[in-house]
Amino acid sequence: MLEQKVVEKLPKVELHCHLDGSVSRKTIRKIAEAQDYSLPESEAELRKLVQAGDECQSLLEYIGKFDTVLDCLQVEEAITEAAYDLIGDVKKENVTYIEVRFAPMLSTHKGLSADQVVQATLNGLKKGEADFGVTSRAILCMMRHHDDQKNHEIIELTKEYLGQGVVGIDLAGDEAKYPAGDYKSLLKVALEYNLPITLHAGECGCAGNVRESIDMGATRIGHGIALKDDPEILAYCIENGITVEMCPNSNLQTKTVTEWSDYPYLKFKDAGLKISLNTDNRTITDTNLTKEFMTLDNLYQIGYAGMQELTENGIKASFVDEQTKKALLQTVKTAYQEVR
């Protein structure tokens, strides 16, 4: 059995963490106040606005929890503060490497360009790395409900900033309404640019989106829970060396699964699928990586060996350079030898 205090201290990595869903309530208040943006005075009311809670009924309801913080992430100073704050938060539980994803277009409603949003985020991540010693990189998200022109701009920005703090591209949003196949021409451009690709897929119950995402160039799949109902596509993922970025507590809130007995972690692991463990949205889900590991251990008794395997899977599937991967793997191996 894992001990929470030990889990907190062990080195961890995270590949699937949305910036706008992971801004602490304290920082939301700080950036809102600086913009004269009105928030509820009571913490309970603010929590209700920005956290999903156990009563959340769907992915769409969950997505609605982004609204308040996105209203505040429309100026450069707030975006930089949010990114910096996130790195400070993950340092507290010894996350040694994190890929932070965000959709630049969602912060352009008050005049910022997508380029300015990217720069502001990278400034916060770099400052956080300097102050807290956490290696971080960014993934830019296209949005399913945006038109091709906006999403193409995100591809161009990813190409421009690749190797300068940005390491890959994603596609997020309402998967049920906008299936993966609608984005073939866009992803073809991303592939031509040799951009590392991770796509949200299989979160809405459609395993076919996972296969299409792989065929469009994704080497990682965000969530991928629908694979539990399609052995053929699950096998296809394994054959292609795909890593699935699982986010257990978020998946329960979005009703990707309705109860823990239906959660496919063991099914995926026993089949030989590569899995990394992630939070998805630290504030909306009210979680961190320690809580996610404790959840899996309570359900499946993964122990420190299972925790190490998930962490190493994350490092190997990350989009960071090989030298950094080697250093991270060595840090993990050394630390986990002491507890196994």
Buried (B, 14 or more C-beta within 10 A) or exposed (E): EBEEEEBBBBBBBBBBBBBBBBBBBEBBBBBBEEBEBEBEEEEEEBBEBBBBBEEBEBBEBBBBBBEBBBBBBBBBEBBBBBBBBBBBBBBEBBBBBBBBBBBBBBBBEEEBBBBBBBBBBBBBBBBBBEEBEBBBBBBBBBBBEBEEEBBBBBBEBBBEBBEEBBBBBBBBBBBBEBBBBEBEEBBEBBEEBEBBBBBBBBBBBBBBBBBBBBBBBBBBBBBBBBBBEBEEBBBBBBEEEBBBBBBBBBBBBBBBBEEBEEBBBEBBBEBEBBBBBBBBBBBBBBBBBBBBBBBBBEBBEBBBEBBBBBBBBBBBBBBBEEEBBEBBBEBBEEBBEEBE
